[in-house]
């Protein structure tokens, strides 16, 4: 990999994951080194400019990853990325300023894309001998792998408590795709809310336009069901009304459902109404009649499938 070239890696399994990318570095030059990472769900948007996480910006900013030494280097936990199938890696022409996380340098002059494949069985990509030179800097990477952080409730993603089997292959695929989606949208509550602009009303972050994080605490507990793996990564009653019966029938991770409900009731307004969604909403009076009723349906579903009268 050299200046004006990039490498695009394609994940072989479904795109809708929550992933933390890591690099095994075998050699690095005397100076600190930075890579720029750009994520995409579709090959249409694969390249130096990522696709979009929020509806406030057409495209996200690439993420800088500092490489300071040999060994394993991973993106920080707050930069887990939901829903990507393509990862483009390139070398910034100029090293970032100290403290810079987001790259403003993403020339549209397309570099030659070299496609690799991530093996999800081994979660390993062999790049033996691949090296990068720029302004006297040198970097060699032996492998790239991914760590799926979704569904923290159970380290075994195949540990379904409910199963489905019919004579129709299509129906079987639909059922398990639904179950898998519910696992992917169950996340660590500390890795929530991709809506940086909305988060700013609560955490006063100064992250630039087009940036994205997964580090807003949206609930208490160890797992929570959300609206999506990529965005908004929040507890929405409308989504929960659909998800809860599926969770009960597939993984029975009803603790994640209760955590989502708790995030709503803890922000209940003085007049008894419930927020439109869990944090970061609920701090500015956000309300929807429809979603208030969906929250009540969520309570009904939780009670129906758990008989947890104490929590109710």
Secondary structure, 3 states (H helix, E strand, C coil): CECCEEEEEEECCCCCCEEEEEEEEEEECCCCEEEEEEEECCHHHCCCCCCCCCCCCCCCCEEEEEECCCEEEECCHHHCEECCCEEEEECCCCCCCCCCCEECCCCCCCCEEEEEEEECCCCEEECCCCEEEECCEEEEEEEEEEEECCCCCCCCCCCCCCCCCCCCHHHHHHHHHHHHHHHHCEECHHHECCCHHHHHHHHCCCCCCCCCCCCECCCCCCCEECCCCCCCCCCEHHHHHHHHHHHHHHCCCHHHHHHHHHHHHCCCCCCCCCCCECCCCCCCCCCCHHHHHHHHHHHHHHHHHHCCCCCC
